[in-house]
Amino acid sequence: MRKRSNFFKWALVLVFIFFLLNIFTPFSSSIRESFLSLFAPLQKTMIEGGGSFFSGLHVIQNTKEIKEEINSLRKENNFLLANLSDLRELEKENEALRKALDIEIREERDFVFGEVVGRNLLKNRVILRHSGEVEKNDPVITPEGILIGVIENSYDNFSQVMLITDKESNFEVRVQNEEEPIGILKGRNEKLPYLDLLKKDKEINIGDTVVGMHQEKSAMGGIYIGRIIEIKDSDVEAFMQAKIWQGIDYRLLDYLLVVRN
């Protein structure tokens, strides 16, 4: 403790001596420069520290304004994201309508545009919301013109669609450019429909295009269904079977078209 006390005493004495020399000696300017050079780093550190302190104090004082600005930017960002989502939905709807128009011009069919608002793919059903009038057994197609099912139950603005992959779905089909039916299109509660009761005397090949036939209660004649990708023939069976590839994912259906009878 005594040594520390002596150190401070001698430090004060040296500072006092420098002060006197700075005033009363002709070498005051050089001594002053030495003194300032000695304490300049300390002075710079204190000034910088003070500036940082007051800068931090300014930030603290403006925290409320900064938070309000951040919240405003977040709201604006959410608004822009919502608009972007709406634009994407509108783009998809416009694309679906454009494809539907192409089909209508080419096939001269009457369509009711609908939006998929519910799915129960375990039971091979989808719920369709539409503005036009539809009836039971009306064919339902994608905007590209692929048959995916028929209207099972219809209400004012909503209808339930039974997909052609359902085991209760079955109707006659034909190969494109042929007039006679080749077999029955059936569902198995699987991803792909299949053809049953194919006559062995009919020439059927992998890659053939399968389309619907006109029926008494449904206007599915000529509607594209898919292509044959596999033919199963057996010597002990009287008929052949075939798998149909459609190239669509039922989970991604957003917009559909109901073909009016």
FIPA-132281 format. One record per residue (C-alpha): residue number from 1; residue in one letter; chain; x, y, z. Coordinates in nm, 3 decimals. Each point is the difference from the previous one (the first is absolute). Layout:
# FIPA-132281
+-----+---------+--------+---------+---------+---------+
: num : residuo : cadena :      xx :      yy :      zz :
+-----+---------+--------+---------+---------+---------+
: NUM :       a :      A :       X :       Y :       Z :
...
+-----+---------+--------+---------+---------+---------+
END
This chain:
# FIPA-132281
+-----+---------+--------+---------+---------+---------+
: num : residuo : cadena :      xx :      yy :      zz :
+-----+---------+--------+---------+---------+---------+
:   1 :       m :      A :   0.000 :   0.000 :   0.000 :
:   2 :       r :      A :   0.289 :   0.236 :   0.085 :
:   3 :       k :      A :   0.167 :  -0.067 :  -0.333 :
:   4 :       r :      A :  -0.324 :   0.073 :  -0.192 :
:   5 :       s :      A :  -0.047 :   0.322 :   0.196 :
:   6 :       n :      A :   0.355 :   0.110 :  -0.074 :
:   7 :       f :      A :  -0.054 :  -0.074 :  -0.369 :
:   8 :       f :      A :  -0.302 :   0.230 :  -0.020 :
:   9 :       k :      A :   0.190 :   0.272 :   0.188 :
:  10 :       w :      A :   0.290 :  -0.008 :  -0.242 :
:  11 :       a :      A :  -0.241 :  -0.004 :  -0.295 :
:  12 :       l :      A :  -0.167 :   0.317 :   0.129 :
:  13 :       v :      A :   0.339 :   0.161 :   0.050 :
:  14 :       l :      A :   0.104 :  -0.079 :  -0.357 :
:  15 :       v :      A :  -0.325 :   0.141 :  -0.140 :
:  16 :       f :      A :   0.053 :   0.319 :   0.206 :
:  17 :       i :      A :   0.359 :   0.032 :  -0.123 :
:  18 :       f :      A :  -0.113 :  -0.038 :  -0.360 :
:  19 :       f :      A :  -0.260 :   0.269 :   0.062 :
:  20 :       l :      A :   0.260 :   0.243 :   0.139 :
:  21 :       l :      A :   0.242 :  -0.069 :  -0.281 :
:  22 :       n :      A :  -0.274 :   0.056 :  -0.249 :
:  23 :       i :      A :  -0.059 :   0.350 :   0.140 :
:  24 :       f :      A :   0.338 :   0.133 :   0.111 :
:  25 :       t :      A :   0.263 :  -0.153 :  -0.228 :
:  26 :       p :      A :   0.094 :   0.097 :  -0.359 :
:  27 :       f :      A :  -0.042 :  -0.364 :  -0.097 :
:  28 :       s :      A :  -0.369 :   0.007 :   0.081 :
:  29 :       s :      A :  -0.111 :  -0.073 :  -0.356 :
:  30 :       s :      A :   0.208 :  -0.317 :  -0.030 :
:  31 :       i :      A :  -0.101 :  -0.113 :   0.347 :
:  32 :       r :      A :  -0.363 :   0.072 :  -0.086 :
:  33 :       e :      A :   0.029 :  -0.215 :  -0.313 :
:  34 :       s :      A :   0.153 :  -0.284 :   0.200 :
:  35 :       f :      A :  -0.272 :   0.029 :   0.260 :
:  36 :       l :      A :  -0.274 :  -0.004 :  -0.263 :
:  37 :       s :      A :   0.164 :  -0.290 :  -0.184 :
:  38 :       l :      A :   0.009 :  -0.194 :   0.322 :
:  39 :       f :      A :  -0.369 :   0.053 :   0.080 :
:  40 :       a :      A :  -0.139 :   0.018 :  -0.358 :
:  41 :       p :      A :  -0.086 :  -0.375 :  -0.027 :
:  42 :       l :      A :  -0.189 :   0.020 :   0.329 :
:  43 :       q :      A :  -0.187 :   0.308 :  -0.118 :
:  44 :       k :      A :  -0.090 :  -0.169 :  -0.334 :
:  45 :       t :      A :  -0.128 :  -0.306 :   0.180 :
:  46 :       m :      A :  -0.217 :   0.212 :   0.228 :
:  47 :       i :      A :  -0.140 :   0.198 :  -0.295 :
:  48 :       e :      A :  -0.078 :  -0.315 :  -0.198 :
:  49 :       g :      A :  -0.157 :  -0.164 :   0.303 :
:  50 :       g :      A :  -0.213 :   0.306 :   0.059 :
:  51 :       g :      A :  -0.113 :   0.001 :  -0.364 :
:  52 :       s :      A :  -0.097 :  -0.367 :   0.016 :
:  53 :       f :      A :  -0.184 :   0.061 :   0.323 :
:  54 :       f :      A :  -0.204 :   0.288 :  -0.140 :
:  55 :       s :      A :  -0.066 :  -0.198 :  -0.323 :
:  56 :       g :      A :  -0.133 :  -0.287 :   0.207 :
:  57 :       l :      A :  -0.206 :   0.244 :   0.204 :
:  58 :       h :      A :  -0.147 :   0.140 :  -0.324 :
:  59 :       v :      A :  -0.094 :  -0.352 :  -0.116 :
:  60 :       i :      A :  -0.169 :  -0.073 :   0.333 :
:  61 :       q :      A :  -0.196 :   0.323 :  -0.021 :
:  62 :       n :      A :  -0.121 :  -0.093 :  -0.349 :
:  63 :       t :      A :  -0.084 :  -0.365 :   0.075 :
:  64 :       k :      A :  -0.375 :   0.066 :  -0.012 :
:  65 :       e :      A :   0.026 :   0.166 :  -0.343 :
:  66 :       i :      A :   0.215 :  -0.285 :  -0.130 :
:  67 :       k :      A :  -0.248 :  -0.262 :   0.122 :
:  68 :       e :      A :  -0.288 :   0.186 :  -0.163 :
:  69 :       e :      A :   0.195 :   0.019 :  -0.328 :
:  70 :       i :      A :   0.077 :  -0.375 :   0.015 :
:  71 :       n :      A :  -0.368 :  -0.083 :   0.064 :
:  72 :       s :      A :  -0.101 :   0.225 :  -0.289 :
:  73 :       l :      A :   0.246 :  -0.176 :  -0.232 :
:  74 :       r :      A :  -0.125 :  -0.341 :   0.114 :
:  75 :       k :      A :  -0.362 :   0.096 :  -0.072 :
:  76 :       e :      A :   0.099 :   0.129 :  -0.341 :
:  77 :       n :      A :   0.194 :  -0.320 :  -0.071 :
:  78 :       n :      A :  -0.297 :  -0.218 :   0.103 :
:  79 :       f :      A :  -0.228 :   0.209 :  -0.222 :
:  80 :       l :      A :   0.232 :  -0.047 :  -0.297 :
:  81 :       l :      A :   0.024 :  -0.376 :   0.066 :
:  82 :       a :      A :  -0.380 :  -0.026 :   0.012 :
:  83 :       n :      A :  -0.028 :   0.189 :  -0.329 :
:  84 :       l :      A :   0.263 :  -0.226 :  -0.155 :
:  85 :       s :      A :  -0.195 :  -0.307 :   0.111 :
:  86 :       d :      A :  -0.321 :   0.143 :  -0.147 :
:  87 :       l :      A :   0.179 :   0.074 :  -0.327 :
:  88 :       r :      A :   0.130 :  -0.357 :  -0.018 :
:  89 :       e :      A :  -0.350 :  -0.138 :   0.061 :
:  90 :       l :      A :  -0.139 :   0.233 :  -0.265 :
:  91 :       e :      A :   0.271 :  -0.110 :  -0.241 :
:  92 :       k :      A :  -0.086 :  -0.366 :   0.059 :
:  93 :       e :      A :  -0.370 :   0.071 :  -0.047 :
:  94 :       n :      A :   0.066 :   0.194 :  -0.320 :
:  95 :       e :      A :   0.218 :  -0.282 :  -0.131 :
:  96 :       a :      A :  -0.275 :  -0.253 :   0.076 :
:  97 :       l :      A :  -0.260 :   0.219 :  -0.173 :
:  98 :       r :      A :   0.228 :   0.043 :  -0.300 :
:  99 :       k :      A :   0.040 :  -0.375 :  -0.034 :
: 100 :       a :      A :  -0.374 :  -0.046 :   0.043 :
: 101 :       l :      A :  -0.063 :   0.253 :  -0.275 :
: 102 :       d :      A :   0.237 :  -0.188 :  -0.229 :
: 103 :       i :      A :  -0.190 :  -0.323 :   0.069 :
: 104 :       e :      A :  -0.337 :   0.168 :  -0.054 :
: 105 :       i :      A :   0.109 :   0.146 :  -0.333 :
: 106 :       r :      A :   0.147 :  -0.330 :  -0.113 :
: 107 :       e :      A :  -0.275 :  -0.232 :   0.125 :
: 108 :       e :      A :  -0.295 :   0.240 :   0.000 :
: 109 :       r :      A :  -0.104 :  -0.111 :   0.348 :
: 110 :       d :      A :  -0.181 :   0.182 :   0.277 :
: 111 :       f :      A :   0.197 :   0.028 :   0.325 :
: 112 :       v :      A :  -0.056 :   0.110 :   0.357 :
: 113 :       f :      A :   0.314 :   0.123 :   0.170 :
: 114 :       g :      A :   0.060 :  -0.123 :   0.357 :
: 115 :       e :      A :   0.254 :   0.027 :   0.279 :
: 116 :       v :      A :   0.107 :  -0.296 :   0.216 :
: 117 :       v :      A :  -0.078 :   0.093 :   0.361 :
: 118 :       g :      A :   0.019 :  -0.344 :   0.162 :
: 119 :       r :      A :   0.173 :  -0.334 :  -0.050 :
: 120 :       n :      A :  -0.055 :  -0.347 :   0.142 :
: 121 :       l :      A :   0.236 :  -0.206 :  -0.211 :
: 122 :       l :      A :  -0.037 :  -0.301 :   0.229 :
: 123 :       k :      A :  -0.360 :  -0.021 :  -0.121 :
: 124 :       n :      A :   0.086 :   0.132 :  -0.349 :
: 125 :       r :      A :  -0.216 :   0.310 :   0.035 :
: 126 :       v :      A :   0.054 :   0.373 :  -0.048 :
: 127 :       i :      A :  -0.230 :   0.293 :   0.076 :
: 128 :       l :      A :  -0.047 :   0.253 :  -0.277 :
: 129 :       r :      A :  -0.129 :   0.357 :   0.038 :
: 130 :       h :      A :  -0.156 :   0.148 :  -0.314 :
: 131 :       s :      A :  -0.238 :   0.274 :  -0.111 :
: 132 :       g :      A :  -0.179 :  -0.178 :  -0.286 :
: 133 :       e :      A :  -0.257 :  -0.276 :   0.011 :
: 134 :       v :      A :   0.126 :  -0.358 :  -0.024 :
: 135 :       e :      A :  -0.171 :  -0.337 :   0.016 :
: 136 :       k :      A :   0.072 :  -0.348 :   0.124 :
: 137 :       n :      A :   0.226 :  -0.208 :  -0.230 :
: 138 :       d :      A :   0.141 :   0.307 :  -0.177 :
: 139 :       p :      A :   0.367 :  -0.075 :  -0.085 :
: 140 :       v :      A :   0.268 :   0.196 :   0.186 :
: 141 :       i :      A :   0.330 :   0.075 :  -0.174 :
: 142 :       t :      A :   0.321 :   0.189 :   0.067 :
: 143 :       p :      A :   0.072 :   0.325 :  -0.186 :
: 144 :       e :      A :   0.221 :  -0.210 :  -0.229 :
: 145 :       g :      A :  -0.303 :  -0.211 :  -0.095 :
: 146 :       i :      A :   0.072 :  -0.320 :   0.198 :
: 147 :       l :      A :  -0.299 :  -0.186 :   0.147 :
: 148 :       i :      A :   0.036 :  -0.041 :   0.377 :
: 149 :       g :      A :  -0.354 :  -0.086 :   0.114 :
: 150 :       v :      A :  -0.373 :   0.072 :  -0.013 :
: 151 :       i :      A :  -0.241 :   0.207 :   0.208 :
: 152 :       e :      A :  -0.139 :  -0.228 :   0.270 :
: 153 :       n :      A :  -0.214 :   0.247 :   0.194 :
: 154 :       s :      A :  -0.081 :   0.357 :  -0.097 :
: 155 :       y :      A :  -0.123 :   0.295 :   0.209 :
: 156 :       d :      A :  -0.045 :   0.372 :  -0.069 :
: 157 :       n :      A :   0.364 :   0.105 :  -0.012 :
: 158 :       f :      A :   0.180 :  -0.318 :   0.105 :
: 159 :       s :      A :   0.030 :  -0.351 :  -0.141 :
: 160 :       q :      A :   0.164 :  -0.323 :   0.106 :
: 161 :       v :      A :   0.215 :  -0.164 :  -0.266 :
: 162 :       m :      A :   0.065 :  -0.374 :  -0.007 :
: 163 :       l :      A :   0.343 :  -0.067 :  -0.152 :
: 164 :       i :      A :   0.045 :  -0.267 :  -0.265 :
: 165 :       t :      A :   0.245 :  -0.176 :   0.233 :
: 166 :       d :      A :  -0.286 :  -0.091 :   0.236 :
: 167 :       k :      A :  -0.110 :  -0.364 :   0.000 :
: 168 :       e :      A :  -0.361 :   0.107 :  -0.065 :
: 169 :       s :      A :   0.100 :   0.176 :  -0.322 :
: 170 :       n :      A :  -0.042 :  -0.199 :  -0.324 :
: 171 :       f :      A :  -0.103 :   0.090 :  -0.355 :
: 172 :       e :      A :   0.074 :  -0.098 :  -0.357 :
: 173 :       v :      A :   0.296 :   0.148 :  -0.186 :
: 174 :       r :      A :   0.159 :  -0.029 :  -0.340 :
: 175 :       v :      A :   0.336 :   0.048 :  -0.164 :
: 176 :       q :      A :   0.040 :   0.323 :  -0.191 :
: 177 :       n :      A :  -0.097 :  -0.024 :  -0.369 :
: 178 :       e :      A :  -0.215 :  -0.305 :   0.078 :
: 179 :       e :      A :  -0.378 :   0.006 :   0.028 :
: 180 :       e :      A :  -0.067 :  -0.320 :   0.191 :
: 181 :       p :      A :   0.065 :  -0.036 :   0.375 :
: 182 :       i :      A :   0.304 :  -0.203 :   0.101 :
: 183 :       g :      A :  -0.083 :  -0.057 :   0.367 :
: 184 :       i :      A :  -0.109 :   0.146 :   0.333 :
: 185 :       l :      A :   0.203 :   0.265 :   0.182 :
: 186 :       k :      A :   0.001 :  -0.083 :   0.372 :
: 187 :       g :      A :   0.153 :   0.130 :   0.319 :
: 188 :       r :      A :   0.170 :  -0.201 :   0.271 :
: 189 :       n :      A :   0.043 :   0.267 :   0.267 :
: 190 :       e :      A :   0.355 :   0.030 :  -0.131 :
: 191 :       k :      A :   0.188 :   0.281 :  -0.173 :
: 192 :       l :      A :  -0.066 :  -0.129 :  -0.351 :
: 193 :       p :      A :  -0.322 :  -0.116 :  -0.166 :
: 194 :       y :      A :   0.007 :  -0.318 :  -0.207 :
: 195 :       l :      A :  -0.182 :  -0.157 :  -0.292 :
: 196 :       d :      A :  -0.191 :  -0.322 :   0.052 :
: 197 :       l :      A :  -0.188 :  -0.237 :  -0.231 :
: 198 :       l :      A :   0.234 :   0.069 :  -0.292 :
: 199 :       k :      A :  -0.084 :  -0.234 :  -0.284 :
: 200 :       k :      A :   0.292 :  -0.207 :  -0.120 :
: 201 :       d :      A :  -0.102 :   0.034 :  -0.361 :
: 202 :       k :      A :   0.043 :   0.378 :   0.021 :
: 203 :       e :      A :   0.340 :   0.140 :  -0.095 :
: 204 :       i :      A :   0.116 :   0.201 :   0.299 :
: 205 :       n :      A :   0.353 :   0.132 :   0.044 :
: 206 :       i :      A :   0.201 :   0.177 :   0.267 :
: 207 :       g :      A :  -0.015 :   0.373 :  -0.068 :
: 208 :       d :      A :  -0.354 :  -0.002 :  -0.141 :
: 209 :       t :      A :  -0.211 :   0.302 :   0.097 :
: 210 :       v :      A :  -0.316 :  -0.082 :   0.198 :
: 211 :       v :      A :  -0.304 :   0.232 :  -0.020 :
: 212 :       g :      A :  -0.352 :  -0.008 :   0.137 :
: 213 :       m :      A :  -0.316 :  -0.100 :  -0.183 :
: 214 :       h :      A :  -0.336 :   0.176 :  -0.014 :
: 215 :       q :      A :  -0.244 :  -0.136 :   0.255 :
: 216 :       e :      A :  -0.364 :   0.061 :   0.066 :
: 217 :       k :      A :   0.058 :   0.213 :   0.311 :
: 218 :       s :      A :   0.351 :   0.130 :  -0.061 :
: 219 :       a :      A :   0.171 :   0.200 :  -0.274 :
: 220 :       m :      A :   0.345 :  -0.153 :   0.033 :
: 221 :       g :      A :   0.027 :  -0.112 :  -0.361 :
: 222 :       g :      A :   0.344 :   0.073 :  -0.142 :
: 223 :       i :      A :   0.141 :   0.143 :   0.324 :
: 224 :       y :      A :   0.365 :  -0.094 :   0.051 :
: 225 :       i :      A :   0.063 :  -0.244 :   0.286 :
: 226 :       g :      A :   0.357 :  -0.119 :  -0.038 :
: 227 :       r :      A :   0.237 :  -0.240 :  -0.171 :
: 228 :       i :      A :   0.046 :  -0.374 :   0.040 :
: 229 :       i :      A :   0.329 :  -0.073 :   0.176 :
: 230 :       e :      A :  -0.041 :  -0.371 :   0.082 :
: 231 :       i :      A :  -0.207 :  -0.289 :  -0.140 :
: 232 :       k :      A :  -0.066 :  -0.312 :   0.206 :
: 233 :       d :      A :  -0.096 :  -0.310 :  -0.193 :
: 234 :       s :      A :  -0.056 :  -0.348 :   0.138 :
: 235 :       d :      A :  -0.070 :  -0.331 :  -0.170 :
: 236 :       v :      A :  -0.251 :  -0.095 :   0.268 :
: 237 :       e :      A :  -0.193 :   0.328 :  -0.011 :
: 238 :       a :      A :  -0.260 :   0.081 :  -0.264 :
: 239 :       f :      A :   0.088 :   0.369 :  -0.007 :
: 240 :       m :      A :   0.309 :   0.219 :   0.030 :
: 241 :       q :      A :   0.067 :   0.292 :   0.233 :
: 242 :       a :      A :   0.204 :   0.317 :  -0.044 :
: 243 :       k :      A :   0.131 :   0.286 :   0.215 :
: 244 :       i :      A :  -0.067 :   0.361 :  -0.097 :
: 245 :       w :      A :   0.248 :   0.284 :   0.056 :
: 246 :       q :      A :  -0.147 :   0.350 :   0.030 :
: 247 :       g :      A :   0.305 :   0.203 :   0.099 :
: 248 :       i :      A :  -0.176 :   0.209 :   0.267 :
: 249 :       d :      A :   0.022 :   0.023 :   0.379 :
: 250 :       y :      A :  -0.345 :   0.012 :   0.160 :
: 251 :       r :      A :   0.148 :   0.170 :   0.307 :
: 252 :       l :      A :   0.095 :   0.305 :  -0.206 :
: 253 :       l :      A :  -0.336 :   0.064 :  -0.169 :
: 254 :       d :      A :  -0.110 :   0.360 :   0.059 :
: 255 :       y :      A :  -0.241 :   0.076 :  -0.284 :
: 256 :       l :      A :  -0.225 :  -0.235 :  -0.197 :
: 257 :       l :      A :  -0.259 :   0.022 :  -0.276 :
: 258 :       v :      A :  -0.339 :  -0.166 :  -0.004 :
: 259 :       v :      A :  -0.113 :  -0.104 :  -0.349 :
: 260 :       r :      A :  -0.369 :   0.073 :  -0.041 :
: 261 :       n :      A :  -0.213 :  -0.278 :  -0.145 :
+-----+---------+--------+---------+---------+---------+
END
